[in-house]
Amino acid sequence: MAQKILVNDKVMVIAGKDKNKVGKVLKILRDKNKVIVEGVNKVKRHVKPNPYRNEPGGIVEKEAPIDISNVALLCDSCAKPTRVGFKFTEDGKKVRFCKKCNEVISKVQ
């Protein structure tokens, strides 16, 4: 099945406490329908020091997953959050396109 949002896509949060924030997709958790977006849904975790990995302990701030339905892909050409469609080019490759401006976003991996 083709995926509408891929790693390294620029997305905008459309719902929740971080609404209207823009970030890059760092990781996709397909089995849970969640994504981790850079700079969005930051949480603090208390971490014990690990002397074997030279990691100090303390309070670490990191991104938590948010639901994939709460983000929308940002189109490069129209710079707006948009829905994603799929179509085939003349040479038979499947590509994603912006439903607002009908511009090709990228090929499907």
KESEVEX-722520 format. One record per residue: x, y, z of N, C-alpha, C, O in turn. Coordinates in nm, 2 decimals. Atoms other than C-alpha are relative to their C-alpha. Example, Ala and Ser with C-alpha at 12.3 -4.5 7.8 and 13.67 -1.06 7.14 Angstrom:
! KESEVEX-722520
+--------+--------+--------+--------+--------+--------+--------+--------+--------+--------+--------+--------+
|    nxx |    nyy |    nzz |   caxx |   cayy |   cazz |    cxx |    cyy |    czz |    oxx |    oyy |    ozz |
+--------+--------+--------+--------+--------+--------+--------+--------+--------+--------+--------+--------+
|   0.09 |  -0.12 |   0.00 |   1.23 |  -0.45 |   0.78 |   0.09 |   0.12 |   0.00 |   0.19 |   0.12 |   0.07 |
|  -0.09 |  -0.11 |   0.00 |   1.37 |  -0.11 |   0.71 |  -0.08 |   0.11 |   0.08 |  -0.03 |   0.22 |   0.09 |
+--------+--------+--------+--------+--------+--------+--------+--------+--------+--------+--------+--------+
***
This chain:
! KESEVEX-722520
+--------+--------+--------+--------+--------+--------+--------+--------+--------+--------+--------+--------+
|    nxx |    nyy |    nzz |   caxx |   cayy |   cazz |    cxx |    cyy |    czz |    oxx |    oyy |    ozz |
+--------+--------+--------+--------+--------+--------+--------+--------+--------+--------+--------+--------+
|   0.08 |  -0.12 |   0.00 |   0.00 |   0.00 |   0.00 |   0.09 |   0.12 |   0.00 |   0.19 |   0.13 |   0.07 |
|  -0.08 |  -0.12 |   0.01 |   0.13 |   0.34 |  -0.09 |  -0.02 |   0.09 |   0.12 |  -0.13 |   0.09 |   0.18 |
|   0.01 |  -0.08 |  -0.12 |   0.20 |   0.58 |   0.19 |   0.00 |   0.15 |  -0.03 |   0.07 |   0.19 |  -0.12 |
|   0.02 |  -0.14 |   0.03 |   0.09 |   0.94 |   0.19 |   0.10 |   0.09 |   0.07 |   0.14 |   0.19 |   0.01 |
|  -0.10 |  -0.08 |  -0.07 |   0.34 |   1.07 |   0.45 |   0.12 |  -0.09 |   0.01 |   0.11 |  -0.20 |   0.06 |
|  -0.12 |   0.08 |  -0.01 |   0.70 |   0.95 |   0.43 |   0.10 |   0.08 |   0.09 |   0.08 |   0.19 |   0.13 |
|  -0.10 |  -0.05 |  -0.08 |   1.01 |   1.01 |   0.64 |   0.07 |   0.12 |  -0.08 |   0.08 |   0.11 |  -0.20 |
|  -0.06 |  -0.13 |   0.05 |   1.18 |   1.36 |   0.58 |  -0.10 |   0.09 |  -0.07 |  -0.06 |   0.19 |  -0.13 |
|   0.10 |  -0.09 |   0.05 |   0.85 |   1.51 |   0.46 |  -0.02 |   0.12 |   0.10 |  -0.01 |   0.10 |   0.22 |
|   0.03 |  -0.12 |  -0.09 |   0.77 |   1.86 |   0.59 |  -0.16 |   0.00 |   0.02 |  -0.23 |   0.00 |  -0.07 |
|   0.14 |   0.00 |  -0.03 |   0.43 |   1.85 |   0.77 |  -0.04 |   0.11 |   0.10 |   0.05 |   0.17 |   0.17 |
|   0.05 |  -0.09 |  -0.10 |   0.21 |   2.08 |   0.97 |  -0.10 |  -0.07 |   0.08 |  -0.18 |  -0.15 |   0.04 |
|   0.09 |   0.06 |  -0.09 |   0.02 |   1.98 |   1.28 |  -0.13 |   0.07 |  -0.01 |  -0.14 |   0.19 |  -0.01 |
|   0.13 |  -0.06 |   0.03 |  -0.35 |   2.04 |   1.22 |  -0.10 |  -0.02 |   0.12 |  -0.21 |   0.04 |   0.12 |
|   0.08 |   0.02 |  -0.12 |  -0.49 |   1.93 |   1.56 |   0.08 |  -0.02 |   0.12 |   0.19 |  -0.08 |   0.11 |
|  -0.07 |   0.02 |  -0.13 |  -0.39 |   1.92 |   1.93 |   0.07 |   0.12 |   0.05 |   0.05 |   0.23 |   0.00 |
|  -0.06 |  -0.11 |  -0.07 |  -0.18 |   2.13 |   2.16 |   0.11 |   0.07 |  -0.09 |   0.14 |   0.19 |  -0.06 |
|  -0.10 |  -0.06 |   0.09 |   0.09 |   2.19 |   1.89 |  -0.05 |   0.04 |  -0.14 |   0.02 |   0.04 |  -0.24 |
|   0.06 |  -0.03 |   0.13 |  -0.15 |   2.30 |   1.62 |   0.07 |   0.12 |  -0.07 |   0.12 |   0.21 |   0.00 |
|  -0.06 |  -0.09 |   0.09 |   0.00 |   2.50 |   1.33 |   0.16 |   0.00 |   0.01 |   0.22 |   0.08 |  -0.05 |
|  -0.15 |   0.02 |   0.00 |   0.36 |   2.39 |   1.41 |   0.04 |  -0.08 |  -0.12 |  -0.03 |  -0.17 |  -0.16 |
|  -0.05 |   0.07 |   0.12 |   0.57 |   2.28 |   1.12 |   0.13 |  -0.07 |   0.04 |   0.21 |  -0.02 |   0.11 |
|  -0.12 |   0.08 |  -0.02 |   0.84 |   2.01 |   1.13 |   0.02 |  -0.11 |  -0.10 |  -0.06 |  -0.13 |  -0.19 |
|  -0.03 |   0.11 |   0.09 |   1.01 |   1.73 |   0.95 |  -0.03 |  -0.13 |   0.07 |  -0.01 |  -0.15 |   0.19 |
|   0.03 |   0.13 |  -0.06 |   0.90 |   1.37 |   1.00 |   0.13 |  -0.08 |   0.02 |   0.21 |  -0.10 |  -0.07 |
|  -0.12 |   0.07 |  -0.03 |   1.17 |   1.18 |   1.18 |  -0.02 |  -0.15 |  -0.01 |   0.07 |  -0.22 |  -0.05 |
|   0.02 |   0.14 |   0.00 |   1.01 |   0.84 |   1.21 |  -0.15 |  -0.03 |  -0.01 |  -0.23 |   0.06 |   0.03 |
|   0.14 |   0.04 |   0.02 |   0.68 |   0.66 |   1.12 |  -0.02 |  -0.13 |   0.07 |   0.06 |  -0.23 |   0.04 |
|   0.04 |   0.12 |  -0.07 |   0.52 |   0.40 |   1.34 |  -0.12 |  -0.05 |  -0.06 |  -0.23 |  -0.02 |  -0.02 |
|   0.11 |   0.04 |   0.08 |   0.30 |   0.23 |   1.09 |  -0.10 |  -0.09 |   0.08 |  -0.22 |  -0.08 |   0.06 |
|   0.09 |   0.09 |  -0.07 |   0.16 |  -0.04 |   1.32 |  -0.09 |   0.08 |   0.10 |  -0.20 |   0.03 |   0.14 |
|   0.08 |  -0.08 |  -0.09 |   0.03 |   0.23 |   1.56 |  -0.06 |   0.12 |  -0.06 |  -0.13 |   0.20 |   0.01 |
|   0.05 |  -0.11 |   0.07 |  -0.06 |   0.49 |   1.30 |   0.05 |   0.13 |   0.06 |  -0.03 |   0.23 |   0.08 |
|  -0.05 |  -0.12 |  -0.07 |   0.17 |   0.75 |   1.46 |   0.13 |   0.04 |  -0.07 |   0.20 |  -0.04 |  -0.14 |
|  -0.13 |  -0.06 |   0.05 |   0.46 |   0.98 |   1.35 |   0.07 |   0.08 |   0.10 |   0.00 |   0.13 |   0.20 |
|  -0.08 |  -0.08 |  -0.09 |   0.74 |   1.15 |   1.53 |   0.05 |   0.12 |  -0.09 |   0.12 |   0.10 |  -0.18 |
|  -0.03 |  -0.12 |   0.07 |   0.78 |   1.51 |   1.41 |   0.10 |   0.08 |   0.08 |   0.08 |   0.10 |   0.20 |
|  -0.10 |  -0.07 |  -0.06 |   1.08 |   1.72 |   1.48 |  -0.05 |   0.13 |   0.07 |  -0.12 |   0.21 |   0.00 |
|   0.04 |  -0.12 |  -0.07 |   1.01 |   1.99 |   1.75 |  -0.15 |   0.00 |   0.04 |  -0.20 |   0.10 |   0.09 |
|   0.14 |   0.00 |  -0.03 |   0.65 |   1.88 |   1.81 |  -0.03 |  -0.11 |   0.10 |   0.03 |  -0.21 |   0.11 |
|   0.05 |   0.09 |  -0.10 |   0.48 |   1.71 |   2.11 |   0.12 |  -0.04 |   0.09 |   0.15 |  -0.15 |   0.11 |
|  -0.11 |   0.02 |  -0.08 |   0.79 |   1.75 |   2.33 |  -0.04 |  -0.04 |   0.14 |  -0.13 |   0.02 |   0.20 |
|   0.03 |   0.05 |  -0.14 |   0.79 |   1.55 |   2.66 |   0.13 |  -0.01 |   0.07 |   0.24 |  -0.02 |   0.01 |
|  -0.12 |   0.02 |  -0.09 |   1.04 |   1.53 |   2.95 |   0.00 |  -0.13 |   0.06 |  -0.10 |  -0.18 |   0.11 |
|  -0.02 |   0.13 |  -0.05 |   1.18 |   1.20 |   3.05 |   0.11 |   0.00 |   0.10 |   0.22 |   0.06 |   0.07 |
|  -0.11 |   0.02 |  -0.09 |   1.39 |   1.12 |   3.36 |   0.08 |  -0.12 |  -0.04 |   0.03 |  -0.23 |  -0.05 |
|  -0.09 |   0.10 |   0.05 |   1.69 |   0.92 |   3.25 |   0.11 |  -0.03 |   0.10 |   0.17 |   0.06 |   0.15 |
|  -0.11 |   0.04 |  -0.08 |   1.94 |   0.72 |   3.46 |   0.13 |   0.01 |  -0.08 |   0.13 |  -0.01 |  -0.20 |
|  -0.12 |   0.00 |   0.08 |   2.30 |   0.76 |   3.37 |   0.05 |  -0.14 |  -0.04 |   0.02 |  -0.23 |   0.04 |
|  -0.05 |   0.13 |   0.05 |   2.46 |   0.48 |   3.17 |   0.15 |   0.02 |  -0.02 |   0.20 |   0.07 |  -0.12 |
|  -0.15 |  -0.02 |   0.01 |   2.84 |   0.47 |   3.23 |   0.06 |  -0.08 |  -0.12 |   0.17 |  -0.05 |  -0.16 |
|  -0.06 |   0.08 |   0.11 |   2.89 |   0.20 |   2.96 |  -0.01 |   0.07 |  -0.13 |   0.07 |   0.05 |  -0.22 |
|   0.02 |  -0.08 |   0.12 |   2.76 |   0.44 |   2.69 |   0.04 |   0.14 |   0.02 |   0.03 |   0.22 |  -0.08 |
|  -0.04 |  -0.13 |  -0.03 |   2.90 |   0.75 |   2.85 |  -0.12 |   0.10 |  -0.01 |  -0.10 |   0.21 |  -0.06 |
|   0.12 |  -0.08 |   0.01 |   2.54 |   0.89 |   2.88 |  -0.02 |   0.06 |   0.14 |  -0.03 |  -0.02 |   0.24 |
|   0.04 |  -0.06 |  -0.13 |   2.47 |   1.14 |   3.17 |  -0.14 |  -0.02 |   0.03 |  -0.23 |  -0.03 |  -0.06 |
|   0.14 |   0.01 |  -0.04 |   2.15 |   1.11 |   3.37 |  -0.06 |   0.14 |   0.00 |   0.01 |   0.24 |  -0.02 |
|   0.07 |  -0.13 |  -0.02 |   1.90 |   1.39 |   3.42 |  -0.13 |   0.00 |  -0.07 |  -0.19 |  -0.11 |  -0.10 |
|   0.13 |  -0.01 |   0.07 |   1.59 |   1.52 |   3.25 |   0.02 |   0.03 |  -0.14 |   0.09 |   0.13 |  -0.18 |
|  -0.02 |  -0.02 |   0.14 |   1.58 |   1.48 |   2.88 |  -0.13 |   0.03 |  -0.07 |  -0.23 |  -0.02 |  -0.04 |
|   0.12 |  -0.04 |   0.07 |   1.34 |   1.65 |   2.65 |   0.00 |  -0.06 |  -0.14 |   0.10 |  -0.04 |  -0.22 |
|   0.00 |   0.07 |   0.13 |   1.24 |   1.45 |   2.34 |  -0.14 |   0.00 |  -0.06 |  -0.24 |   0.04 |   0.01 |
|   0.13 |   0.00 |   0.07 |   0.96 |   1.42 |   2.08 |  -0.07 |  -0.13 |   0.03 |  -0.02 |  -0.24 |   0.02 |
|   0.08 |   0.11 |  -0.02 |   0.67 |   1.19 |   2.15 |  -0.08 |  -0.02 |  -0.13 |  -0.10 |   0.08 |  -0.20 |
|   0.08 |   0.02 |   0.12 |   0.46 |   1.03 |   1.87 |  -0.14 |   0.07 |   0.01 |  -0.20 |   0.08 |   0.11 |
|   0.14 |  -0.06 |   0.01 |   0.14 |   1.20 |   1.75 |  -0.07 |  -0.08 |  -0.11 |  -0.01 |  -0.14 |  -0.19 |
|   0.08 |   0.08 |   0.09 |  -0.14 |   1.04 |   1.55 |   0.02 |   0.06 |  -0.15 |   0.03 |   0.18 |  -0.17 |
|  -0.03 |  -0.04 |   0.14 |  -0.08 |   1.05 |   1.17 |  -0.12 |   0.08 |  -0.06 |  -0.10 |   0.16 |  -0.16 |
|   0.11 |  -0.08 |   0.05 |  -0.43 |   1.19 |   1.12 |   0.01 |   0.15 |   0.04 |  -0.07 |   0.23 |  -0.01 |
|  -0.02 |  -0.14 |  -0.05 |  -0.32 |   1.51 |   1.31 |   0.10 |   0.08 |  -0.08 |   0.13 |   0.19 |  -0.04 |
|  -0.10 |  -0.08 |   0.08 |  -0.06 |   1.61 |   1.05 |  -0.05 |   0.00 |  -0.15 |  -0.11 |  -0.09 |  -0.19 |
|   0.02 |  -0.01 |   0.15 |  -0.09 |   1.73 |   0.69 |   0.13 |   0.04 |  -0.07 |   0.21 |   0.11 |  -0.02 |
|  -0.12 |  -0.02 |   0.08 |   0.18 |   1.73 |   0.43 |   0.00 |   0.15 |  -0.05 |  -0.10 |   0.20 |  -0.10 |
|  -0.02 |  -0.14 |   0.05 |   0.31 |   2.08 |   0.33 |   0.05 |  -0.01 |  -0.14 |   0.15 |  -0.08 |  -0.17 |
|  -0.04 |   0.00 |   0.14 |   0.33 |   2.13 |  -0.04 |   0.11 |   0.10 |  -0.02 |   0.11 |   0.21 |   0.03 |
|  -0.12 |  -0.09 |   0.02 |   0.66 |   2.28 |  -0.16 |  -0.04 |   0.12 |  -0.09 |   0.01 |   0.23 |  -0.07 |
|   0.03 |  -0.10 |   0.10 |   0.50 |   2.48 |  -0.45 |  -0.10 |   0.10 |   0.06 |  -0.08 |   0.22 |   0.04 |
|   0.10 |  -0.09 |  -0.05 |   0.19 |   2.63 |  -0.28 |   0.02 |   0.03 |   0.15 |  -0.05 |   0.12 |   0.20 |
|  -0.03 |  -0.02 |  -0.14 |   0.33 |   2.62 |   0.08 |  -0.12 |   0.00 |   0.09 |  -0.13 |   0.08 |   0.19 |
|   0.12 |   0.02 |  -0.08 |   0.00 |   2.51 |   0.23 |  -0.01 |  -0.15 |   0.04 |   0.03 |  -0.23 |  -0.04 |
|   0.02 |   0.14 |  -0.04 |  -0.10 |   2.20 |   0.42 |  -0.11 |  -0.06 |  -0.10 |  -0.21 |   0.01 |  -0.13 |
|   0.08 |   0.05 |   0.10 |  -0.27 |   1.97 |   0.17 |  -0.03 |  -0.15 |   0.01 |   0.04 |  -0.22 |   0.09 |
|   0.02 |   0.14 |   0.01 |  -0.42 |   1.63 |   0.11 |   0.08 |  -0.05 |  -0.12 |   0.13 |   0.02 |  -0.20 |
|  -0.09 |   0.06 |   0.09 |  -0.22 |   1.39 |  -0.10 |  -0.08 |  -0.10 |  -0.09 |  -0.16 |  -0.18 |  -0.04 |
|   0.06 |   0.09 |   0.10 |  -0.33 |   1.21 |  -0.42 |   0.11 |  -0.08 |  -0.07 |   0.23 |  -0.05 |  -0.05 |
|  -0.10 |   0.08 |   0.07 |  -0.16 |   0.95 |  -0.63 |  -0.04 |  -0.01 |  -0.15 |  -0.16 |  -0.01 |  -0.18 |
|   0.03 |   0.02 |   0.14 |  -0.13 |   0.93 |  -1.01 |   0.12 |  -0.06 |  -0.07 |   0.23 |  -0.06 |  -0.01 |
|  -0.11 |   0.06 |   0.07 |   0.09 |   0.76 |  -1.27 |   0.05 |   0.10 |  -0.11 |  -0.03 |   0.17 |  -0.17 |
|  -0.05 |  -0.08 |   0.10 |   0.32 |   0.95 |  -1.50 |   0.00 |  -0.07 |  -0.13 |  -0.04 |  -0.19 |  -0.14 |
|   0.00 |   0.07 |   0.13 |   0.37 |   0.88 |  -1.87 |   0.09 |  -0.12 |  -0.01 |   0.06 |  -0.21 |  -0.08 |
|  -0.09 |   0.11 |   0.00 |   0.66 |   0.65 |  -1.80 |  -0.04 |  -0.11 |   0.09 |   0.03 |  -0.21 |   0.11 |
|   0.05 |   0.11 |  -0.08 |   0.45 |   0.44 |  -1.56 |   0.04 |   0.01 |   0.15 |   0.01 |  -0.09 |   0.22 |
|  -0.04 |  -0.01 |  -0.14 |   0.59 |   0.57 |  -1.23 |  -0.12 |   0.06 |   0.09 |  -0.19 |   0.15 |   0.04 |
|   0.10 |  -0.05 |  -0.09 |   0.35 |   0.62 |  -0.93 |   0.06 |   0.12 |   0.08 |   0.16 |   0.11 |   0.14 |
|  -0.04 |  -0.12 |  -0.07 |   0.38 |   0.97 |  -0.78 |  -0.11 |   0.06 |   0.09 |  -0.22 |   0.03 |   0.06 |
|   0.10 |  -0.07 |  -0.09 |   0.22 |   1.17 |  -0.50 |  -0.02 |   0.14 |  -0.06 |   0.08 |   0.20 |  -0.11 |
|   0.02 |  -0.14 |   0.04 |   0.06 |   1.51 |  -0.59 |  -0.09 |   0.07 |   0.10 |  -0.16 |   0.01 |   0.17 |
|   0.08 |  -0.10 |  -0.09 |  -0.09 |   1.81 |  -0.41 |  -0.14 |   0.01 |  -0.06 |  -0.16 |   0.04 |  -0.17 |
|   0.14 |  -0.01 |   0.05 |  -0.47 |   1.81 |  -0.43 |  -0.04 |   0.15 |  -0.01 |  -0.14 |   0.17 |  -0.08 |
|   0.04 |  -0.15 |   0.01 |  -0.47 |   2.20 |  -0.40 |   0.05 |   0.05 |  -0.13 |  -0.02 |   0.12 |  -0.21 |
|  -0.06 |  -0.06 |   0.12 |  -0.23 |   2.29 |  -0.68 |   0.03 |  -0.10 |  -0.11 |   0.08 |  -0.06 |  -0.22 |
|  -0.02 |   0.11 |   0.10 |  -0.21 |   1.96 |  -0.87 |   0.15 |  -0.02 |  -0.04 |   0.18 |  -0.07 |  -0.14 |
|  -0.14 |   0.01 |   0.03 |   0.17 |   1.97 |  -0.85 |   0.06 |  -0.13 |   0.06 |   0.01 |  -0.17 |   0.16 |
|  -0.06 |   0.13 |  -0.04 |   0.38 |   1.65 |  -0.82 |   0.09 |   0.03 |   0.12 |   0.17 |   0.12 |   0.12 |
|  -0.08 |  -0.02 |  -0.12 |   0.53 |   1.62 |  -0.47 |   0.13 |  -0.09 |  -0.01 |   0.24 |  -0.04 |  -0.01 |
|  -0.12 |   0.09 |   0.02 |   0.76 |   1.31 |  -0.52 |  -0.05 |  -0.13 |  -0.04 |  -0.17 |  -0.16 |  -0.04 |
|   0.03 |   0.14 |   0.04 |   0.77 |   0.96 |  -0.64 |  -0.02 |  -0.08 |   0.12 |   0.03 |  -0.05 |   0.23 |
|   0.03 |   0.09 |  -0.11 |   0.64 |   0.68 |  -0.42 |   0.12 |  -0.10 |   0.01 |   0.16 |  -0.15 |  -0.09 |
|  -0.11 |   0.09 |  -0.02 |   0.91 |   0.47 |  -0.26 |  -0.04 |  -0.14 |  -0.01 |   0.04 |  -0.23 |   0.01 |
+--------+--------+--------+--------+--------+--------+--------+--------+--------+--------+--------+--------+
***
